[in-house]
Amino acid sequence: MRAIQLAAFGLDHLQQVDLPAPRPGPNEVLVRIEAASLNFRDWMLVDGQLYRGVSLPIVPVSDGAGTVLEVGAAVTRFKPGDRVTTFYKSRWIAGAMRPEWEGAEIGGPEPGVMRELACFDQYSLARAPAHLSSVQAATLPIAALTAWQVLETAHITTGQSVLLLGTGGVSLFALQFARLRGARAIVLSSSDDKLERAKALGADVGINYAKYPQWGALVREASGGAGVDAVVETVGAATLAQSLEAVRMHGFIGVLGWLGGMEATLPLAKVVLRRVRLQGISVASLEEHERMVAAIEATGLAPVIDRVYGFGQLREAFERLTAGGHFGKLAVDFSA
Ligand SMILES: NC(=O)c1ccc[n+]([C@@H]2O[C@H](COP(=O)([O-])OP(=O)(O)OC[C@H]3O[C@@H](n4cnc5c(N)ncnc54)[C@H](OP(=O)(O)O)[C@@H]3O)[C@@H](O)[C@H]2O)c1
């Protein structure tokens, strides 16, 4: 079967190889993988920035979707013909995360999805929403679940407001989920064109952060003066101070990304006097993922996909991801 392996760190070392077809163990499910999608962590793996015991060569990319071909004798969750996605934090089934489950991640250190056939533990897979194609479903596991979890943890509800930083995968899912919850969405982007596209998706306000680097005050103004109820903080060090300016008293900042750096300096007086809740978010449990899938199915939500690449075009997909021109998710269609 065709697979892509990373033989050494760096884009030049992604190579197509022929691997033997795997056989499922008693608790495993054999999946024909039909599509994948990229997340920033996939780039960190390829670039050698992902720590935690990655050994080479490795099949990269965490998120995929496909069809169940065969199940092991002890598998109860799936049957042949079921359409599934991977579930990236492959030990976190329900409740709170435990430290001993932290390293169990598909796409490094565990093998990823860029292979036509793969066996997964039955709890490392989730049912794909019935109305989505495999390419669409492959965009869900990391980006959608993270966006879902921020709004869920912040208890965002009708009439509240949410700030989204940029128009990447997580932010656009957060925009769609904010709309599902009846919340107002304020979106930042470096591109006026992308802001118009975000408004077409339901954003109430768009602010160009490249033109207005001190956007915190503009966000407060746009939210009626009090500040937003929640911020989906995908950027980190470069934006946390402005996010604190933008959030309301007793508001919530879901800190989940570091596109703008990992070491932040915080105006603590704002954190304290505004009684802000700063909450780290790192995806969520399988139980939460299944709740998200039910909501996506009930509402017919369709992920925003920027471009779809062929199996042999993973390098081009990574180049677009790192160039930052995308709007929403980048996907790989194994049949193309
Ligand atoms: N904790 C978790 O569980 C988790 C899960 C998923 C992702 N993440 C992290 O979250 C971050 C975002 O992931 P993603 O998949 O959404 O990435 P992405 O799709 O690559 O998003 C990139 C977008 O972020 C925007 N951006 C970059 N710098 C910005 C800045 N200074 N201010 C405002 N927006 C800025 C840009 O939007 P414009 O082009 O519109 O300007 C850019 O296109 C990454 O750090 C990723 O590792 C964490």
The ligand as a Gaussian input file, in Angstrom:
#p B3LYP/6-31G(d) Opt

LIG

0 1
 N       -4.371000      23.204000      21.904000
 C       -4.935000      22.493000      20.937000
 O       -5.611000      21.489000      21.175000
 C       -4.763000      22.958000      19.540000
 C       -5.532000      22.384000      18.512000
 C       -5.430000      22.904000      17.237000
 C       -4.539000      23.936000      16.985000
 N       -3.776000      24.425000      18.000000
 C       -2.862000      25.548000      17.764000
 O       -3.659000      26.682000      17.446000
 C       -2.986000      27.501000      16.520000
 C       -3.891000      27.716000      15.319000
 O       -4.115000      26.489000      14.662000
 P       -4.842000      26.459000      13.256000
 O       -4.890000      25.028000      12.855000
 O       -6.102000      27.219000      13.300000
 O       -3.757000      27.229000      12.380000
 P       -3.889000      27.810000      10.931000
 O       -5.044000      27.212000      10.225000
 O       -2.551000      27.655000      10.302000
 O       -4.198000      29.371000      11.217000
 C       -3.313000      30.341000      10.819000
 C       -3.992000      31.713000      10.840000
 O       -3.801000      32.349000      12.101000
 C       -3.876000      33.740000      11.880000
 N       -2.820000      34.475000      12.604000
 C       -1.484000      34.291000      12.543000
 N       -0.860000      35.230000      13.287000
 C       -1.829000      36.031000      13.817000
 C       -1.824000      37.189000      14.631000
 N       -0.689000      37.733000      15.078000
 N       -3.011000      37.716000      15.001000
 C       -4.178000      37.164000      14.581000
 N       -4.237000      36.081000      13.769000
 C       -3.076000      35.534000      13.394000
 C       -3.748000      33.990000      10.393000
 O       -5.038000      34.424000       9.921000
 P       -5.196000      35.491000       8.739000
 O       -4.545000      34.846000       7.550000
 O       -6.661000      35.662000       8.610000
 O       -4.495000      36.743000       9.169000
 C       -3.380000      32.632000       9.836000
 O       -3.880000      32.407000       8.543000
 C       -1.656000      26.788000      16.238000
 O       -0.663000      27.319000      17.125000
 C       -1.927000      25.353000      16.608000
 O       -0.765000      24.648000      16.968000
 C       -3.882000      23.956000      19.268000

